[in-house]
Amino acid sequence: MKRLETDFAGVKMRNPLILASATPSWDGERCHQAWVHQAGAVVPKTFAPPDKFAQHPRCGRMKIVRHGASRIGMINIELYTTIPLEEWLKNDLEKAHQGGSCIIASVVAHPEPEATGQNARIIQDTGKVAMFEINVSCPMPADNSQVGFQMGNDADMCYRQVQAMKKAVALPVGIKLTPTTHNMIPMAQAAEAARADFLTIGNSIRSFAGVDIKTGLPKLPAYGGYSGPAIKPITQRHVSEVARAVKTPISACGGITTWEDVVEYIMLGATTVQICTSIMWQGYGHFQTLLKGLEGYLETEKLESLSQIRGKALPHITTIDEVSKHPPMVSQVDPEKCTNLKKGGCELCGKVCFYGAIEFSPRLKLKPKNCDGCNLCVEICPVGALSLAPAK
Ligand SMILES: Cc1cc2nc3c(=O)[nH]c(=O)nc-3n(C[C@H](O)[C@H](O)[C@H](O)COP(=O)(O)O)c2cc1C
């Protein structure tokens, strides 16, 4: 669909949905499958200097995190690609590029930035990649060499990595920043100062997979990267903060499962999005499902392109100080919807009210004078019977 075509840092993509660097892009055939299933671009699994950083555990390295029956996220302890660069270029790149695939080569940031650039030059010489993404965000670097998220917390290092890459290659250069940080802005600003063409925000978040309480053993024996739906609020915080601080185009990556998630990220300032876990859980065909949803959205909203909504939400994000000045609200109930008022039974809202603003005597009775406008009863009501209204 023409309306989904996206110009990202000077590269034309058929749509803004990119396969993130991970397991589903580990070899040429897999990258090709993503392209066949309509991904707008593909980031092969991160290339690393093979001698040092390219090993990963083969004794179970992924753990799905569940809440009840729902999958909310996944923790993995997988490192970079295990295929040496020369081998990948010889055996996989041709396949990955088949059909004119738009390839964004992900290269691990070497402790010596010039070495990152040298690797990239070899890849650029093939003429088959469109852009580069520097990886300074792996949440479980294999040793203490500062490769990975530690480097991604060092603004000066981010600057030097981008600077060295820009010197080494002519293609657009982006940097994949780490969400394992209290503030991503200094790293984003450093990358922008070094003339990065785009920022990818972000990677999985350094985490722990939990403990098996029968055996007392950790569910995964090392710290790993948390990805999937659960991390979306964290990544959205970083994307929106950075989008307000820099002008460099953003590729948002974290917890995208539905086309609505994509729209949210665009409204927070992203130009493209990258997807990993939902593709791992649902297969490459999920790209087509997301694209169908986006096309329907453009149609319904009568939009010519997603650029019309880019950053739409940003001016409305304010400080807690400002929000505290807004007039107070209290909860109100719609008697047509409330299960308790109609037939008794449900008392869920009363259980979660910690202000004494909800009573059952014997049916639901709101006490607006006690209501603190916290909104939890509204959120918890299973039938949408409660809402907030200005306090009288
Ligand atoms: C099993 C696995 C392997 C990954 N490997 C890489 C990698 O080699 N390079 C990289 O930049 N990111 C890697 N990632 C991170 C993803 O590209 C992505 O940034 C992260 O999972 C967040 O997106 P998601 O919530 O859509 O999964 C990996 C993620 C997973 C789950």
The ligand as an SDF file (V2000), in Angstrom:
LIG
                    3D

 31 33  0  0  0  0  0  0  0  0999 V2000
   16.0900  -14.0300   21.5780 C   0  0  0  0  0  0  0  0  0  0  0  0
   16.4590  -12.6120   21.2870 C   0  0  0  0  0  0  0  0  0  0  0  0
   17.6660  -12.3060   20.6630 C   0  0  0  0  0  0  0  0  0  0  0  0
   18.0210  -10.9970   20.4060 C   0  0  0  0  0  0  0  0  0  0  0  0
   19.1920  -10.7160   19.7660 N   0  0  0  0  0  0  0  0  0  0  0  0
   19.5110   -9.4340   19.4570 C   0  0  0  0  0  0  0  0  0  0  0  0
   20.6900   -9.1220   18.6960 C   0  0  0  0  0  0  0  0  0  0  0  0
   21.4640   -9.9900   18.2980 O   0  0  0  0  0  0  0  0  0  0  0  0
   20.9430   -7.8040   18.4270 N   0  0  0  0  0  0  0  0  0  0  0  0
   20.1010   -6.7960   18.8360 C   0  0  0  0  0  0  0  0  0  0  0  0
   20.3580   -5.6210   18.5480 O   0  0  0  0  0  0  0  0  0  0  0  0
   18.9730   -7.0790   19.5420 N   0  0  0  0  0  0  0  0  0  0  0  0
   18.6650   -8.3480   19.8430 C   0  0  0  0  0  0  0  0  0  0  0  0
   17.5030   -8.6200   20.5120 N   0  0  0  0  0  0  0  0  0  0  0  0
   16.6280   -7.5150   20.9270 C   0  0  0  0  0  0  0  0  0  0  0  0
   15.4990   -7.2720   19.9250 C   0  0  0  0  0  0  0  0  0  0  0  0
   16.0240   -6.8770   18.6710 O   0  0  0  0  0  0  0  0  0  0  0  0
   14.5470   -6.1630   20.4280 C   0  0  0  0  0  0  0  0  0  0  0  0
   15.2840   -4.9690   20.5410 O   0  0  0  0  0  0  0  0  0  0  0  0
   13.9260   -6.4630   21.7840 C   0  0  0  0  0  0  0  0  0  0  0  0
   13.5710   -7.8210   21.8710 O   0  0  0  0  0  0  0  0  0  0  0  0
   12.7080   -5.5930   22.0570 C   0  0  0  0  0  0  0  0  0  0  0  0
   11.7200   -5.7430   21.0720 O   0  0  0  0  0  0  0  0  0  0  0  0
   10.4410   -6.7250   21.2540 P   0  0  0  0  0  0  0  0  0  0  0  0
    9.7630   -6.3300   22.5410 O   0  0  0  0  0  0  0  0  0  0  0  0
    9.6060   -6.5030   20.0330 O   0  0  0  0  0  0  0  0  0  0  0  0
   10.9650   -8.0990   21.3410 O   0  0  0  0  0  0  0  0  0  0  0  0
   17.1430   -9.9520   20.7880 C   0  0  0  0  0  0  0  0  0  0  0  0
   15.9250  -10.2540   21.4030 C   0  0  0  0  0  0  0  0  0  0  0  0
   15.5690  -11.5620   21.6440 C   0  0  0  0  0  0  0  0  0  0  0  0
   14.2430  -11.8440   22.2870 C   0  0  0  0  0  0  0  0  0  0  0  0
  1  2  1  0
  2  3  1  0
  2 30  2  0
  3  4  2  0
  4  5  1  0
  4 28  1  0
  5  6  2  0
  6  7  1  0
  6 13  1  0
  7  8  2  0
  7  9  1  0
  9 10  1  0
 10 11  2  0
 10 12  1  0
 12 13  2  0
 13 14  1  0
 14 15  1  0
 14 28  1  0
 15 16  1  0
 16 17  1  0
 16 18  1  0
 18 19  1  0
 18 20  1  0
 20 21  1  0
 20 22  1  0
 22 23  1  0
 23 24  1  0
 24 25  2  0
 24 26  1  0
 24 27  1  0
 28 29  2  0
 29 30  1  0
 30 31  1  0
M  END
$$$$
